[in-house]
Amino acid sequence: MKMNFEKSEYNPKPNALKREHLKKEFSPIIVSVGSLDQHTSSYEIMFTLFRLLKYATNIQYGEGAESLDRKGFKHDGENTYIISTIDEQDKKSEGFKTCTGCIVVGVDKDTGKNISFLSHQDPFHFTEKGKSAFMEDFSESLLEIKNRSIEGSIDAIVVGGNALDLSYKGKNYEGYYKDSIEIISTLVEKELGFLPVVTTEAKKYPGSDTILFDTEHRRAYLLRKTKMEDDDNTPYLFKKGSKE
């Protein structure tokens, strides 16, 4: 089915796929998707990846609550979600199996430098009825980066996810995935005024993703151990239960 990305009465917000949410002097997040081997075919990219893997701030899913508190990360306990602090540091996070993530970047009004945050959340936890902690914390981070950033400089992407033909508590993985990105997309649209770009389709095979983000250059690397089909690698917008 062909997807229509044009603005309409149904979707009058700026189209992030066309960079309509950004002023011309600000770049969108560029995303590179593939295996580590595919990425390291270039020496320049290889050194960037090794630098990020070694030195980027680690948003480590499964880390204990006390450690997360010391780092100033938002969470609702171990193995629920993590939202990093907002700063100039590069970010990384491993172990995106069923989990989804969001990267948001803007230009700080005071320093003129890029600042970002990265989230890593389990759809099985935060999409359940009555689980509002993630939504509250995520909205708070969106508002903080909005207030700190130059207008027209903010971009956001959604990463990760799994749509295996399995179920959990009577609901299939794909359903959790769609609920997850719909919640994230709705909150980003509400607070920032545009829908975030979903970088890829969810995985349909076992495995995990690693996300690396170079904040200064607005460059994200999504490392998947299994090669993806071409039609799995098309970015899209998501709203009200379906692609836009």
Rosetta blueprint (number, residue, H / E / L):
1 M L
2 K L
3 M L
4 N L
5 F L
6 E L
7 K L
8 S L
9 E L
10 Y L
11 N L
12 P L
13 K L
14 P L
15 N L
16 A H
17 L H
18 K H
19 R L
20 E L
21 H L
22 L L
23 K L
24 K L
25 E L
26 F L
27 S L
28 P L
29 I L
30 I E
31 V E
32 S E
33 V E
34 G E
35 S L
36 L H
37 D H
38 Q H
39 H H
40 T L
41 S L
42 S L
43 Y H
44 E H
45 I H
46 M H
47 F H
48 T H
49 L H
50 F H
51 R H
52 L H
53 L H
54 K H
55 Y H
56 A L
57 T E
58 N E
59 I L
60 Q L
61 Y L
62 G L
63 E L
64 G L
65 A H
66 E H
67 S H
68 L H
69 D H
70 R H
71 K H
72 G L
73 F L
74 K E
75 H E
76 D L
77 G L
78 E L
79 N L
80 T L
81 Y E
82 I E
83 I E
84 S L
85 T L
86 I L
87 D E
88 E L
89 Q L
90 D L
91 K E
92 K E
93 S E
94 E E
95 G E
96 F E
97 K L
98 T L
99 C L
100 T E
101 G E
102 C E
103 I E
104 V E
105 V E
106 G E
107 V E
108 D E
109 K L
110 D L
111 T L
112 G L
113 K L
114 N E
115 I E
116 S E
117 F E
118 L E
119 S E
120 H E
121 Q E
122 D L
123 P H
124 F H
125 H H
126 F H
127 T L
128 E L
129 K L
130 G L
131 K L
132 S L
133 A H
134 F H
135 M H
136 E H
137 D H
138 F H
139 S H
140 E H
141 S H
142 L H
143 L H
144 E H
145 I H
146 K H
147 N H
148 R H
149 S E
150 I L
151 E L
152 G L
153 S L
154 I L
155 D E
156 A E
157 I E
158 V E
159 V E
160 G E
161 G L
162 N E
163 A L
164 L L
165 D L
166 L L
167 S E
168 Y E
169 K L
170 G L
171 K E
172 N E
173 Y H
174 E H
175 G H
176 Y H
177 Y H
178 K H
179 D H
180 S H
181 I H
182 E H
183 I H
184 I H
185 S H
186 T H
187 L H
188 V H
189 E H
190 K H
191 E H
192 L H
193 G L
194 F L
195 L L
196 P L
197 V E
198 V E
199 T L
200 T L
201 E L
202 A L
203 K E
204 K L
205 Y L
206 P L
207 G L
208 S L
209 D E
210 T E
211 I E
212 L E
213 F E
214 D E
215 T L
216 E L
217 H L
218 R L
219 R E
220 A E
221 Y E
222 L E
223 L E
224 R E
225 K L
226 T L
227 K L
228 M L
229 E L
230 D H
231 D H
232 D H
233 N L
234 T L
235 P L
236 Y E
237 L L
238 F E
239 K E
240 K L
241 G L
242 S E
243 K E
244 E L
